[in-house]
Amino acid sequence: MGARARQPDYCRVYCRDNESQALIMKILIADDHPLFRAALRQAVDVSFQRAEIVEADSLASLEKLGEDQVPFDLILLDLHMPGTHGFSGLIYLRELYRKVPVVVISANEAVEVVQRSLQFGADGFIPKSASVEAMTRALSRIMDGERWVPEYARRHAPPDPGEFAGMRERITQLTPQQFRVMGMLMEGMQNKVIAYELDVSEATVKAHMTAIFRKLGVRNRTQAVLALKDLAIEPPGLE
């Protein structure tokens, strides 16, 4: 993949001639598997001399970071975490941190998953099977402004960047609570189960559903599930 036209905004702060003035980068590792988080920490330690690492293991923890407006310079995201559904976590973070490089780190290495990750806003895709050395090289290229994907994915035609733009825009209109309800809708939960899980009334859930249908441009649950089908990912064996 060629280098992107825009350079990441972190360069305005960190790319200084005097290395002694360099500030500490803050990097988010979002993955629910402790062993993979450890591998990513190792890759980050090798890639960046001065880095503060923040970890998250669920959508709830990501939402807490968003509520606290914690700033980041790089985000490493696993697609399969509690509370996230398919590419929904990627869309959530892409909207929350519009100017921050977001890199998908996934055990699902299918070309379609790589391409859709880019279409839903990722700045790169690194397979979890990659060695720490390969991860380090990939992170360096991404922070230099390149949209990086593994070699096998480069052999395929580049994805259409506008294919899922409408879906991304509609989902980013959802409130955090509507986003959670949408995820439960994708899991096939009924309103009374959603109400129990969120500790709210069924009337509140119905109100959220009505808002979700309106923002997605659909009329009912069946149409909503069909509209959201492109967010789904077949779970990989390593997750």
C-alpha positions in Angstrom: 0.0 0.0 0.0 1.3 3.5 -0.7 1.7 6.2 1.8 -1.3 8.3 2.6 -1.5 12.0 1.7 -2.1 13.2 5.2 0.4 12.7 8.0 -0.8 11.8 11.5 -1.3 14.8 13.8 1.0 13.3 16.4 4.0 14.5 14.2 3.1 18.1 15.2 4.1 17.2 18.8 6.5 14.4 18.7 8.6 14.8 15.5 11.2 17.2 16.9 14.8 17.7 15.9 15.9 17.7 19.6 15.2 14.2 20.8 15.6 15.3 24.4 12.5 17.4 24.0 10.4 14.5 22.8 7.2 13.9 24.8 5.9 10.6 25.9 3.5 8.9 23.5 0.3 7.5 25.0 -0.8 4.3 23.4 -4.0 2.3 23.9 -4.0 -1.4 23.7 -7.6 -2.7 23.4 -7.6 -6.5 23.7 -9.3 -8.9 26.1 -6.6 -11.5 25.9 -3.8 -11.0 28.5 -1.2 -12.9 26.4 -1.8 -10.8 23.3 -1.7 -7.6 25.3 1.7 -8.7 26.7 2.9 -9.4 23.1 1.7 -5.9 22.0 3.3 -4.3 25.0 6.6 -5.9 23.9 6.2 -4.6 20.3 5.4 -1.1 21.6 8.4 -1.2 23.9 10.7 -2.1 21.0 9.0 0.4 18.6 8.9 3.5 20.8 11.6 4.6 23.3 9.1 6.6 25.4 5.6 5.3 25.6 2.8 5.2 28.2 0.6 2.2 27.6 -3.1 2.2 28.6 -5.0 -1.1 28.4 -8.7 -1.9 27.8 -10.4 -5.3 27.7 -14.0 -4.5 26.8 -16.3 -2.0 25.2 -17.2 -0.8 28.7 -13.6 0.1 29.4 -13.3 1.9 26.1 -16.4 3.9 26.8 -15.0 4.9 30.2 -11.8 6.2 28.5 -14.0 8.1 26.0 -16.1 9.6 28.8 -12.9 10.7 30.6 -11.6 12.1 27.2 -8.3 10.3 27.6 -6.0 11.4 24.7 -4.0 8.9 22.7 -1.4 9.0 19.9 -1.9 5.4 18.7 -4.7 2.8 19.2 -4.2 -1.0 18.8 -7.6 -2.7 18.6 -8.7 -6.3 18.7 -11.9 -6.8 16.8 -13.3 -9.4 19.2 -13.8 -8.0 22.7 -16.7 -8.2 25.2 -19.4 -5.7 24.2 -18.1 -5.2 20.6 -19.8 -6.9 17.6 -17.9 -7.3 14.4 -16.5 -3.9 13.3 -18.6 -1.9 15.7 -15.7 -1.3 18.1 -13.6 0.0 15.2 -16.3 2.4 14.1 -16.8 3.6 17.7 -13.1 4.3 18.2 -12.7 5.8 14.7 -15.4 8.4 15.5 -14.1 9.0 19.0 -10.5 9.5 18.0 -10.8 10.9 14.4 -7.2 12.1 14.1 -5.4 9.2 15.9 -4.0 6.2 14.0 -6.1 3.1 14.7 -4.6 -0.3 14.0 -6.6 -3.5 14.0 -4.7 -6.4 15.5 -6.7 -9.6 14.8 -6.5 -13.4 14.8 -9.0 -13.3 11.9 -6.6 -12.8 9.0 -9.0 -13.2 6.1 -8.4 -10.8 3.2 -12.1 -9.6 3.5 -11.6 -8.8 7.2 -8.4 -6.8 6.3 -10.1 -4.9 3.6 -13.2 -4.1 5.6 -11.1 -3.0 8.5 -9.6 -0.3 6.2 -13.1 0.6 4.8 -14.4 1.1 8.4 -11.5 3.4 9.2 -8.5 1.5 10.3 -5.0 2.9 9.5 -3.5 -0.6 9.3 -4.0 -4.3 10.0 -1.5 -6.5 11.8 -2.3 -10.3 12.1 -1.9 -11.7 15.6 0.2 -14.5 14.1 2.9 -11.9 13.3 6.1 -12.0 15.3 7.0 -9.1 17.6 9.7 -8.1 15.1 7.1 -8.0 12.3 4.7 -6.0 14.5 7.5 -3.6 15.3 8.2 -3.0 11.6 4.5 -2.5 10.9 4.0 0.0 13.7 7.0 2.0 12.5 5.6 2.2 9.0 2.1 3.1 10.2 3.5 5.9 12.4 5.4 7.2 9.4 2.0 7.7 7.7 1.6 4.5 5.7 -1.6 2.5 5.7 0.0 -0.9 6.4 -1.5 -4.4 5.7 0.2 -7.8 5.4 1.8 -8.8 2.2 -0.9 -11.4 1.3 -3.6 -8.7 1.4 -1.6 -6.4 -0.9 -2.0 -8.9 -3.7 -5.7 -8.2 -3.9 -7.4 -5.1 -5.4 -7.6 -2.3 -2.9 -11.0 -1.9 -1.2 -13.5 0.8 -2.2 -13.1 3.4 0.5 -16.7 4.6 0.1 -18.4 1.3 0.2 -19.4 1.4 3.8 -19.3 5.2 4.3 -23.0 5.5 4.7 -23.1 2.7 7.3 -20.3 4.3 9.3 -22.1 7.7 9.2 -25.4 6.2 10.4 -23.8 4.3 13.3 -21.8 7.3 14.5 -25.1 9.1 15.0 -26.1 6.7 17.8 -25.7 7.7 21.4 -23.5 5.4 23.6 -26.6 3.7 25.1 -28.1 3.2 21.6 -24.8 1.8 20.5 -25.0 -0.8 23.3 -28.6 -1.6 22.4 -27.6 -2.0 18.8 -25.0 -4.6 19.8 -27.5 -6.6 21.8 -29.9 -6.3 18.8 -27.2 -7.9 16.6 -26.9 -10.7 19.1 -30.6 -11.4 18.7 -31.6 -10.4 22.3 -35.3 -9.5 22.9 -36.3 -6.2 24.4 -37.0 -7.7 27.9 -33.6 -9.3 27.9 -31.9 -6.1 26.9 -33.8 -4.2 29.6 -32.6 -6.7 32.2 -29.0 -6.5 31.0 -29.0 -2.7 31.0 -31.1 -2.4 34.1 -33.7 -0.1 32.4 -37.4 -0.5 31.6 -38.7 -2.1 28.4 -40.2 1.2 27.5 -36.7 2.7 27.5 -35.4 -0.1 25.3 -38.3 0.4 22.9 -37.5 4.1 22.7 -33.9 3.3 22.0 -35.0 0.8 19.3 -37.2 3.4 17.6 -34.2 5.9 17.5 -31.9 3.2 16.2 -34.4 2.2 13.4 -34.7 5.9 12.5 -31.0 6.5 12.3 -30.3 3.4 10.4 -33.2 4.2 8.0 -35.1 1.0 8.7 -38.6 0.1 10.1 -38.1 -3.0 12.2 -35.7 -5.5 13.8 -35.4 -7.7 10.7 -34.5 -4.7 8.5 -32.0 -3.5 11.2 -30.2 -6.9 11.3 -30.0 -7.0 7.6 -28.7 -3.4 7.5 -26.0 -4.3 10.0 -24.9 -7.6 8.4 -21.8 -6.0 7.0 -20.6 -5.3 10.5 -20.5 -9.0 11.4 -17.3 -11.1 11.4 -17.0 -14.9 11.5 -15.2 -15.5 14.8 -11.6 -16.8 14.3 -10.5 -20.0 16.0 -7.9 -18.2 18.2 -10.3 -15.8 19.8 
